[in-house]
């Protein structure tokens, strides 16, 4: 996407009266204004103050001995995998081909840490207990991504997740949860954050996904893991002088968003069911496992993105954008995120807006 297109989308979305997927973009001034009295405190100095407060909050939420703030998730997860390799003496990690380490981190685990990956499964879901037990070579750490984003924000059941963790432990394999979106995973799993994290040796969480922080994440686990993580965070260049904007927006986001996530997940079922009635539409998972899911429509990504922008600019309604062409010619998909702006949309209103959106697609095709 060009900078001009991105800026046009941001401006259009900010100007909308109603938003179905996503949240209204904020300016830098608006982001800081939301922090209120928190701005009257002293900034952090290499990780103290508000950064320490955030680490303690995350450790309490996840029920771990400690948590360490990282400026990026990629850095945090490399440290988690390196720690597992150092402690087990095994440089092999079990990943999913659709997992974040393979899809979005430039294979940093191999390039920076010299680790080797095996795939317990290529199915579009996390590995099962049987697949972990059947691994043909020793593995130091298995990564389970909650939810598996590039499979469509798919979660295992609690029983499947618990059995997978038990199988790993029985084989002497450490369990790392890529919990960037663990916040929205608990309603489907039916367990608390602490209970879910209790299955793992280490858990990564993100602050800018779901909870609306500016950036950053945390790696949670034992005190020994935290001490190791602080050393390697410094070595990877993550010992930043001041990170108070990231820490304060994360703390505010945890307070604001965590209580509302179950409502987002419930309403995602309503939105997804309504969208599934559109001509040629497919929703996955159905019903959604979190407040995010995938929607396919039988049109090109270019046509759908153009129609979404036109609807926003001319009717001040944001439907969904970020469409990309699927493997099937003539079909495109988008990721739908049901958050606070979508909560007052009824199923009928979703269908009405979608109908107007698709009419623009058809009209543009006819004009062409």
C-alpha positions in Angstrom: 0.0 0.0 0.0 1.4 3.4 -0.9 1.7 6.1 1.7 -0.9 8.2 -0.1 -3.4 5.3 0.0 -2.7 4.7 3.6 -3.2 8.3 4.6 -6.4 8.5 2.6 -7.7 5.5 4.4 -6.8 6.9 7.8 -8.5 10.2 7.0 -11.6 8.4 5.7 -11.8 6.2 8.8 -11.3 9.1 11.2 -14.2 10.9 9.5 -16.7 8.0 9.7 -19.7 8.1 12.0 -19.9 4.3 12.2 -17.2 1.7 12.1 -17.8 -2.1 11.7 -14.3 -3.5 11.7 -11.4 -2.0 13.6 -11.2 1.2 15.6 -10.9 4.9 14.7 -7.3 6.0 14.3 -6.0 8.5 16.8 -3.5 11.3 16.5 -0.5 11.4 18.7 -2.1 14.2 20.7 -5.2 12.2 21.2 -3.2 9.2 22.4 -1.4 11.2 25.0 -4.5 13.1 26.1 -6.2 9.8 27.0 -3.5 9.2 29.6 -4.7 12.1 31.8 -3.1 12.3 35.3 -0.7 9.5 34.5 1.4 12.0 32.6 2.1 13.9 35.9 4.5 11.1 37.1 8.2 10.8 36.4 9.3 9.0 33.2 11.1 5.7 33.3 14.9 5.4 33.4 16.1 2.3 31.6 13.0 0.3 32.6 11.9 1.5 36.0 8.8 3.5 37.0 5.9 2.9 34.7 7.7 0.1 32.9 8.2 -1.8 36.2 4.5 -1.1 37.0 3.5 -2.7 33.7 5.7 -5.7 34.2 4.2 -6.3 37.7 0.7 -5.9 36.3 1.3 -8.5 33.6 2.9 -11.0 36.0 -0.1 -10.6 38.3 -2.6 -11.2 35.4 -0.7 -14.2 34.1 0.1 -15.7 37.5 3.8 -15.8 36.8 6.8 -15.0 39.0 7.9 -12.2 36.8 7.4 -10.4 33.4 9.9 -8.4 31.3 9.0 -5.6 29.0 10.3 -5.8 25.4 10.1 -3.0 22.7 9.1 -5.7 20.1 7.5 -9.1 20.1 10.1 -10.4 17.7 12.8 -9.7 20.2 10.9 -11.2 23.1 10.1 -14.4 21.3 13.7 -14.8 20.1 14.8 -14.6 23.8 12.2 -17.1 24.8 13.4 -19.6 22.2 17.1 -19.0 23.0 16.4 -19.5 26.7 14.7 -22.8 25.9 17.6 -24.0 23.8 20.2 -23.0 26.4 18.3 -24.7 29.2 17.6 -27.9 27.4 20.8 -28.1 25.3 18.6 -28.7 22.2 18.7 -26.2 19.3 15.5 -27.5 17.6 12.2 -25.8 18.1 8.7 -27.0 17.1 6.9 -24.3 15.2 3.9 -24.0 12.9 4.4 -23.0 9.3 1.7 -20.4 9.7 3.1 -19.2 13.1 4.5 -15.7 13.6 8.1 -16.9 13.8 7.8 -18.4 10.3 5.6 -15.8 8.7 6.5 -12.4 10.2 9.9 -12.5 11.8 12.3 -13.1 8.9 13.2 -16.4 10.5 15.1 -14.6 13.2 15.2 -17.7 15.3 17.5 -19.3 12.7 19.4 -16.2 11.6 20.1 -14.7 15.1 20.1 -17.7 17.4 21.1 -20.6 15.1 18.0 -22.6 15.9 16.5 -25.3 13.7 12.7 -25.7 13.2 10.5 -28.7 12.7 6.8 -28.6 12.0 4.6 -31.0 14.1 1.8 -30.3 11.6 0.9 -28.3 8.5 -2.8 -28.4 9.2 -4.3 -24.9 9.8 -4.4 -25.3 13.6 -2.0 -25.7 16.5 -0.4 -29.1 16.9 -2.2 -31.8 18.8 -0.8 -33.9 21.7 -0.4 -36.8 19.3 1.6 -34.8 16.8 3.9 -33.4 19.5 4.4 -36.9 20.9 5.2 -38.2 17.4 8.0 -35.7 16.7 10.8 -37.7 15.1 13.7 -35.8 16.7 14.5 -34.1 20.1 12.9 -30.7 20.5 13.8 -28.1 23.1 10.7 -25.9 22.9 7.3 -26.1 21.2 5.5 -22.9 20.3 1.7 -22.7 20.5 0.2 -19.5 19.1 -3.0 -18.3 20.7 -4.9 -17.8 18.5 -3.2 -19.0 15.3 -3.6 -15.7 13.4 -2.7 -16.8 9.8 -5.0 -19.8 10.0 -7.9 -17.4 10.7 -7.5 -16.6 14.4 -8.1 -20.3 15.3 -7.9 -21.7 18.8 -7.7 -25.2 20.2 -10.3 -26.3 22.8 -9.1 -26.2 26.4 -8.8 -29.9 26.4 -6.7 -29.9 23.2 -4.4 -27.2 24.6 -4.0 -28.9 28.0 -3.3 -32.2 26.4 -0.7 -30.7 24.0 1.1 -29.1 26.9 1.0 -32.3 28.9 2.4 -34.2 25.9 5.2 -31.7 25.5 6.2 -31.9 29.2 6.1 -35.7 29.1 8.6 -35.6 26.3 10.9 -33.1 28.1 9.9 -30.3 25.8 9.4 -26.7 27.1 6.1 -25.0 26.1 6.1 -21.4 24.9 2.8 -19.6 24.3 2.9 -16.9 21.6 0.1 -15.1 23.4 0.2 -11.9 21.4 -3.6 -12.1 21.4 -4.0 -14.2 24.5 -6.3 -11.5 25.9 -9.1 -12.4 23.5 -8.5 -16.2 23.8 -9.8 -16.8 27.3 -13.6 -16.6 26.5 -13.3 -19.5 24.0 -11.0 -21.5 26.2 -13.2 -20.9 29.2 -10.3 -20.3 31.5 -8.5 -17.3 33.1 -5.4 -15.8 31.8 -3.5 -17.3 34.7 -4.8 -20.8 34.1 -3.9 -20.6 30.4 -0.4 -19.2 31.1 0.0 -21.8 33.8 0.3 -24.5 31.1 3.5 -22.9 29.7 7.1 -22.3 30.7 7.0 -18.9 29.0 4.3 -16.6 27.6 4.6 -13.7 25.3 1.9 -11.0 25.3 1.5 -7.9 23.1 0.4 -4.5 24.2 -0.6 -2.9 20.9 -2.7 -5.8 19.7 -6.2 -5.8 21.3 -5.4 -3.7 24.3 -4.5 -0.6 22.2 -1.0 0.3 23.5 1.4 2.1 21.3 3.9 -0.7 21.1 5.8 -3.4 22.9 5.1 -6.6 24.7 6.2 -8.7 27.6 7.8 -12.1 28.2 6.4 -13.8 31.4 7.5 -16.8 33.3 9.8 -17.7 36.2 12.2 -15.3 37.9 15.1 -17.2 36.3 13.6 -16.6 32.9 13.2 -12.9 33.7 16.8 -12.5 34.7 17.9 -14.3 31.5 15.5 -12.1 29.5 16.9 -8.8 30.9 20.4 -9.8 29.9 19.5 -10.8 26.4 17.1 -7.9 25.9 20.2 -5.6 26.5 22.3 -7.7 24.1 19.6 -7.5 21.4 19.5 -3.7 21.7 16.2 -3.5 23.6 17.5 -1.7 26.7 15.8 1.6 25.8 16.4 4.8 27.8 12.7 5.8 28.1 9.6 3.9 27.1 6.9 5.6 29.2 4.5 6.2 26.3 4.4 2.5 25.5 4.1 1.6 29.2 1.4 4.1 30.1 -0.8 3.3 27.0 -0.5 -0.4 27.8 -1.5 0.1 31.4 -4.5 2.2 30.3 -5.4 -0.3 27.6 -5.4 -3.2 30.1 -7.8 -1.3 32.3 -10.0 -0.2 29.5 -10.1 -3.2 27.2 -9.7 -6.4 29.3 -13.2 -6.1 30.8 -14.8 -5.5 27.4 -13.2 -8.4 25.5 -15.8 -11.0 26.3 -18.4 -8.6 24.9 -16.4 -8.1 21.7 -16.1 -11.9 21.3 -19.9 -12.4 21.8 -20.8 -9.7 19.4 -18.3 -11.1 16.8 -20.7 -14.1 16.5 -23.5 -11.8 15.6 -21.5 -9.9 13.0 -20.0 -13.0 11.5 -23.4 -14.7 11.2 -24.8 -11.6 9.4 -21.9 -11.4 7.0 -22.2 -15.1 6.2 -25.6 -14.4 4.6 -24.0 -12.2 1.9 -23.9 -13.6 -1.7 -20.9 -15.9 -2.1 -19.5 -15.0 1.4 -17.6 -17.3 3.6 -16.6 -16.7 7.2 -14.0 -18.6 9.1 -14.0 -19.7 11.9 -17.8 -20.0 12.1 -18.6 -19.0 14.8 -15.4 -17.0 15.5 -13.1 -18.2 18.3 -12.2 -14.6 19.2 -13.4 -11.1 18.2 -11.4 -11.5 15.0 -12.2 -13.7 12.0 -11.8 -13.9 8.2 -14.3 -13.0 5.6 -14.1 -14.0 1.9 -16.1 -12.4 -0.9 -16.2 -13.3 -4.6 -14.6 -10.1 -5.9 -11.1 -8.8 -6.5 -9.2 -7.2 -3.6 -8.8 -4.0 -5.6 -12.6 -3.7 -6.2 -13.4 -4.3 -2.5 -10.8 -1.9 -1.2 -12.0 0.8 -3.6 -15.6 0.3 -2.6 -14.7 0.4 1.1 -12.9 3.7 0.7 -15.8 5.2 -1.4 -18.3 4.1 1.3 -16.3 5.7 4.0 -15.7 8.9 2.2 -19.2 9.4 0.8 -21.4 7.8 3.4 -19.1 8.0 6.5 -19.5 4.3 7.1 -16.4 2.1 7.6 -17.1 -1.5 6.5 -13.8 -3.4 6.2 -10.5 -2.8 4.3 -7.2 -4.5 3.9 -8.6 -6.9 1.3 -6.2 -9.1 -0.4 -6.6 -11.6 -3.2 -7.0 -15.2 -2.1 -5.6 -18.2 -3.9 -8.9 -18.8 -5.7 -9.1 -16.3 -8.6 -11.8 -13.7 -8.2 -12.0 -14.1 -4.4 -10.5 -11.8 -1.8 -10.3 -12.0 2.0 -10.2 -9.5 4.8 -9.6 -9.8 8.6 -12.6 -8.5 10.5 -12.1 -7.1 14.0 -15.1 -6.5 16.2 -14.2 -3.9 18.8 -16.0 -1.1 20.7 -17.2 0.8 17.6 -19.1 -2.3 16.4 -21.0 -3.1 19.5 -24.0 -1.0 18.6 -24.4 -2.6 15.2 -27.4 -5.0 14.9 -27.3 -7.9 12.5 -29.7 -6.1 10.2 -27.5 -3.0 10.1 -24.5 -5.1 9.3 -26.3 -6.6 6.3 -27.6 -3.2 5.2 -24.1 -1.7 5.2 -22.7 -4.7 3.5 -25.4 -4.6 0.8 -24.5 -0.9 0.1 -20.8 -1.8 0.1 -21.4 -4.6 -2.5 -23.6 -2.5 -4.6 -20.7 -0.1 -5.1 -18.5 -3.1 -6.1 -21.1 -4.1 -8.7 -21.7 -0.6 -10.0 -17.9 0.0 -10.4 -17.7 -3.3 -12.4 -20.6 -2.3 -14.6 -19.1 1.1 -15.2 -15.8 -0.5 -16.2 
